[in-house]
């Protein structure tokens, strides 16, 4: 069915975008067209989705988790490409489907509402099982993956904290401690 295919394509965009940018899933689902600056490769993170019914359907945009969570991040070329594709898919859906309510969200269902974050986690779990991965994988795992990648690339603690919207350095350090332990082992092997 076209609906299922479209929603799975959006899920693919969401998963890759989250690994590339390390956002909380509720922040990612709250991205609206006005938050995206493709010319300057910037993204404003200014809210979180609450999965409640509002006047115009499910998904209400609320504030970010903390004051530090409000931020503007730089985007890679691939991140910009994903945003372009998702926004184009939404324009097509708005033109061809009467049920699509264009609320200007980027990562949407066929109805124009932000995708349900628990559905993202269910599909990630299923995908992990299909691939034979025994570990529990959630959208938050993808956020941790991004933080670990930044650490491996030599990103400073301050830069990583700002990118992912952490107010407390202990949160960030706790996530990539295992990465730094591996980096220390690698360093000792080189010595």
C-alpha positions as CSV (number, residue, x, y, z in Angstrom):
1,X,0.0,0.0,0.0
2,X,1.2,3.5,-0.8
3,X,0.5,4.7,2.8
4,X,2.7,2.1,4.4
5,X,5.5,2.7,1.8
6,X,5.4,6.5,2.5
7,X,5.4,6.1,6.3
8,X,8.3,3.6,6.0
9,X,10.2,6.1,3.9
10,X,9.7,8.8,6.5
11,X,10.9,6.3,9.1
12,X,14.1,5.8,7.1
13,X,14.6,9.6,6.9
14,X,14.0,9.9,10.7
15,X,16.5,7.2,11.6
16,X,19.3,8.5,9.4
17,X,18.6,12.1,10.4
18,X,18.7,11.2,14.1
19,X,22.0,9.4,13.8
20,X,23.5,12.4,11.8
21,X,22.2,15.0,14.2
22,X,21.7,13.4,17.7
23,X,18.4,15.1,18.5
24,X,15.8,13.7,20.9
25,X,13.1,12.0,18.9
26,X,10.5,14.5,20.2
27,X,12.7,17.4,19.0
28,X,13.1,15.8,15.6
29,X,9.4,15.2,15.2
30,X,8.7,18.9,16.1
31,X,10.8,20.2,13.2
32,X,8.7,22.5,11.0
33,X,9.6,24.0,7.6
34,X,10.4,27.4,9.2
35,X,13.1,25.8,11.4
36,X,15.1,24.7,8.3
37,X,17.6,27.0,6.6
38,X,19.0,24.9,3.7
39,X,20.9,27.8,2.2
40,X,23.0,28.2,5.4
41,X,22.8,24.5,6.4
42,X,21.3,25.4,9.8
43,X,18.5,23.9,11.8
44,X,16.7,25.6,14.7
45,X,15.6,23.2,17.4
46,X,12.8,25.1,19.2
47,X,10.3,22.5,20.5
48,X,9.2,19.0,21.3
49,X,6.2,17.1,20.2
50,X,3.7,16.0,22.7
51,X,1.6,13.2,21.4
52,X,-1.8,14.6,22.4
53,X,-4.8,15.5,20.3
54,X,-5.0,19.2,19.5
55,X,-7.5,21.2,17.6
56,X,-6.1,20.1,14.3
57,X,-5.2,16.4,15.0
58,X,-2.5,14.6,17.0
59,X,0.9,16.1,17.8
60,X,1.2,19.4,19.7
61,X,4.4,21.4,19.6
62,X,5.6,22.3,23.0
63,X,8.9,23.9,24.3
64,X,12.2,22.1,24.3
65,X,13.0,19.8,27.3
66,X,15.3,22.4,28.9
67,X,16.4,26.0,28.1
68,X,19.8,24.5,26.9
69,X,17.8,22.3,24.5
70,X,16.9,25.3,22.4
71,X,19.6,25.5,19.9
72,X,20.7,26.1,16.3
73,X,22.9,23.3,14.8
74,X,24.9,23.0,11.6
75,X,23.8,20.4,9.1
76,X,25.7,18.1,6.8
77,X,25.0,17.9,3.1
78,X,23.2,14.6,3.7
79,X,21.1,16.0,6.4
80,X,20.0,18.8,4.1
81,X,19.2,16.3,1.4
82,X,17.0,14.3,3.8
83,X,15.1,17.5,4.8
84,X,14.6,18.4,1.2
85,X,13.3,15.0,0.3
86,X,10.9,14.9,3.3
87,X,9.6,18.4,2.6
88,X,9.1,17.5,-1.1
89,X,7.2,14.3,-0.1
90,X,5.0,16.4,2.1
91,X,4.3,18.9,-0.7
92,X,3.3,16.1,-3.0
93,X,1.1,14.5,-0.3
94,X,-0.6,17.9,0.3
95,X,-1.4,18.2,-3.4
96,X,-2.6,14.7,-4.0
97,X,-4.4,13.8,-0.7
98,X,-7.4,15.4,0.8
99,X,-6.6,14.0,4.2
100,X,-3.2,15.5,4.4
101,X,-3.4,18.5,6.8
102,X,-0.3,20.6,6.1
103,X,0.8,21.8,9.6
104,X,4.3,22.5,8.2
105,X,6.0,19.6,10.1
106,X,8.8,17.9,8.2
107,X,8.6,14.3,9.3
108,X,4.9,13.4,8.9
109,X,2.4,10.6,8.5
110,X,0.2,10.5,5.5
111,X,-2.3,12.7,7.4
112,X,0.3,15.5,7.9
113,X,0.7,14.8,11.6
114,X,4.1,14.1,13.2
115,X,4.8,10.4,13.3
116,X,4.2,8.8,16.7
117,X,7.5,8.4,18.5
118,X,6.5,5.0,19.9
119,X,5.9,3.8,16.3
120,X,9.5,4.8,15.6
121,X,10.7,2.6,18.5
122,X,8.6,-0.3,17.5
123,X,10.0,-0.3,13.9
124,X,13.5,0.0,15.2
125,X,13.0,-3.0,17.5
126,X,11.6,-5.0,14.5
127,X,14.4,-3.9,12.3
128,X,17.0,-5.0,14.9
129,X,15.3,-8.4,15.2
130,X,15.3,-8.9,11.4
131,X,19.0,-8.1,11.3
132,X,19.8,-10.5,14.2
133,X,20.7,-7.7,16.6
134,X,20.1,-8.9,20.2
135,X,20.5,-5.5,21.9
136,X,17.6,-3.2,22.7
137,X,17.6,-0.4,20.2
138,X,15.4,2.7,20.5
139,X,15.4,6.2,19.1
140,X,17.4,7.2,22.1
141,X,20.1,4.7,21.1
142,X,20.5,6.7,17.9
143,X,21.0,9.8,19.9
144,X,23.7,8.1,21.9
145,X,25.3,6.8,18.7
146,X,25.6,10.4,17.5
147,X,27.3,11.5,20.7
148,X,29.7,8.6,20.6
149,X,30.6,9.3,17.0
150,X,31.3,13.0,17.8
151,X,33.5,11.8,20.7
152,X,35.4,9.4,18.4
153,X,35.9,12.2,15.9
154,X,37.6,14.3,18.6
155,X,34.7,16.7,19.4
156,X,35.2,18.7,22.5
157,X,32.9,18.1,25.4
158,X,31.5,21.6,25.2
159,X,30.8,21.3,21.4
160,X,29.1,18.0,21.9
161,X,27.0,19.3,24.8
162,X,25.9,22.3,22.7
163,X,25.0,20.2,19.7
164,X,22.8,17.8,21.5
165,X,21.4,20.3,24.0
166,X,22.8,18.9,27.3
167,X,22.8,21.2,30.2
168,X,24.9,18.9,32.4
169,X,28.3,17.6,31.3
170,X,27.8,14.5,33.4
171,X,25.0,13.4,31.1
172,X,27.3,13.7,28.0
173,X,30.2,12.1,29.8
174,X,28.1,9.2,30.9
175,X,27.1,8.4,27.4
176,X,30.5,8.2,25.8
177,X,32.6,6.9,28.6
178,X,32.7,3.5,26.9
179,X,34.0,5.2,23.7
180,X,36.7,7.0,25.5
181,X,37.7,3.7,27.2
182,X,38.1,2.1,23.8
183,X,40.1,5.2,22.6
184,X,42.4,4.8,25.6
185,X,43.0,1.1,24.7
186,X,43.7,2.1,21.1
187,X,46.2,4.7,22.3
188,X,47.9,2.2,24.5
189,X,48.2,-0.3,21.7
190,X,49.8,2.4,19.5
191,X,52.2,3.2,22.3
